[in-house]
Amino acid sequence: SFLAGVAPVSDGSDETGNGFYNALVGGEYGGASLAPGQKRKPLGATKPGADASSSANASPSGAATPSLFVSLVDSVSGQILHRVSHAHALASDLTEGAESMTRVPVVISENWVVYTFFNQRTRRTDVGVLTLHEGMIDKNGITAFSAPEQELSFSSLESAKPIVLSKAYGIAKAITALGVTTTKAGISSKQFLFATANDQVISIDRRFLDPRRPNGELKESEKMEGLMRYAPILPINPLRTPSHVYEVSSVQSISSASANVESQSLVIAYGGPDVFFTRLAPSKAFDLLPDDFNRGLLSAVVVGLIIGLNVIQRMNKKKMVTTVWS
């Protein structure tokens, strides 16, 4: 099990003014490689006559200082499995100023972590996606005669850290809450739900958020797997808007539960003056009869088959008696 920790940081806070913060960011304290024989500069050390605060806030590479950190923490061992930072991040574009960075929508589904934030530089909402995987398998690792060795048990203290894949997308709406569909057995495909600032609840298929979407042309194996070519902007399909024409004001949370059938997922959006409830079918209603199904015709066919079977049985029995007496 793991936790997704979202830590927004404002540019003028105390955390950005010390060397430890810059060490996490990278640059001359963390990620930069040193030349042979070059000594690493101690944390907090400045040149003679230089201002320590200005030296700490300045980025050696000229890059913008990150204002949002997302950390995946193993809840058993306490290890940080993965850490990603974003610059120019605000919680939403509804308020101005760095102090508005107080809440970032995030949702965890299986090995997926999805979060959103407003990018102040591009003036749009960005969607970050992280997926955790146990490891890579060679392209010839699975054949008819061989299979990779897999451990049936997992230990946070002994097993290797998972491999984390990440990708970022843009969406044309400001997001206030995130959710994901849940089904009875988890066979149906997943849909991520987004509550927008214009009082709508939209859904996006998980395949559009897959971080494995290639940037170039798709290979034949990728087409067979169902992957799509990477596109920086997520499409909003009006046909996949569960709220339809209804306005759902100030949604703060989206929850889902499984129904009695696998194809259905029950979704509720709440947190503001409105409460919205609906039923979704992420993989369509493959285990339900459609509303326009002709039940009368089906009943007539079944009754006809039963009558025909009885008539044939009587005819066969009569023929057998006639054959024996003859």
URQUI-V677074 format. One record per residue. RES is the residue in one small letter. SS is DSSP state (H for helix, E for strand, L for the rest). Layout:
RES;SS + RES;SS
This chain:
s;L + f;E + l;E + a;E + g;E + v;E + a;E + p;E + v;L + s;L + d;L + g;L + s;L + d;H + e;H + t;H + g;H + n;L + g;H + f;H + y;H + n;H + a;H + l;H + v;H + g;L + g;L + e;L + y;L + g;L + g;L + a;L + s;L + l;L + a;L + p;L + g;L + q;L + k;L + r;L + k;L + p;L + l;L + g;L + a;L + t;L + k;L + p;L + g;L + a;L + d;L + a;H + s;H + s;H + s;H + a;H + n;H + a;L + s;L + p;L + s;L + g;L + a;L + a;L + t;L + p;E + s;E + l;E + f;E + v;E + s;E + l;E + v;E + d;E + s;L + v;L + s;L + g;L + q;L + i;E + l;E + h;E + r;E + v;E + s;E + h;E + a;E + h;L + a;E + l;E + a;L + s;L + d;L + l;L + t;L + e;L + g;L + a;H + e;H + s;H + m;L + t;L + r;L + v;L + p;L + v;E + v;E + i;E + s;E + e;L + n;L + w;E + v;E + v;E + y;E + t;E + f;E + f;E + n;E + q;L + r;L + t;L + r;L + r;E + t;E + d;E + v;E + g;E + v;E + l;E + t;E + l;E + h;E + e;L + g;L + m;L + i;L + d;L + k;L + n;L + g;L + i;L + t;L + a;L + f;L + s;L + a;L + p;L + e;L + q;L + e;L + l;L + s;L + f;L + s;L + s;L + l;L + e;L + s;L + a;L + k;L + p;L + i;E + v;E + l;E + s;E + k;E + a;E + y;E + g;E + i;E + a;L + k;L + a;L + i;E + t;E + a;E + l;E + g;E + v;E + t;L + t;L + t;L + k;L + a;L + g;L + i;L + s;L + s;L + k;L + q;E + f;E + l;E + f;E + a;E + t;E + a;L + n;L + d;L + q;L + v;E + i;E + s;E + i;E + d;E + r;H + r;H + f;H + l;H + d;L + p;L + r;L + r;L + p;L + n;L + g;L + e;L + l;L + k;L + e;H + s;H + e;H + k;H + m;H + e;H + g;L + l;L + m;L + r;L + y;L + a;L + p;L + i;E + l;L + p;L + i;L + n;L + p;H + l;H + r;H + t;L + p;L + s;L + h;L + v;L + y;L + e;L + v;L + s;L + s;L + v;L + q;L + s;E + i;E + s;E + s;E + a;E + s;E + a;L + n;L + v;L + e;L + s;L + q;L + s;E + l;E + v;E + i;E + a;E + y;E + g;L + g;L + p;L + d;L + v;L + f;E + f;E + t;E + r;E + l;E + a;L + p;L + s;L + k;L + a;L + f;L + d;L + l;L + l;L + p;L + d;L + d;L + f;L + n;L + r;H + g;H + l;H + l;H + s;H + a;H + v;H + v;H + v;H + g;H + l;H + i;H + i;H + g;H + l;H + n;H + v;H + i;H + q;H + r;H + m;H + n;H + k;H + k;H + k;H + m;H + v;H + t;H + t;H + v;H + w;H + s;L
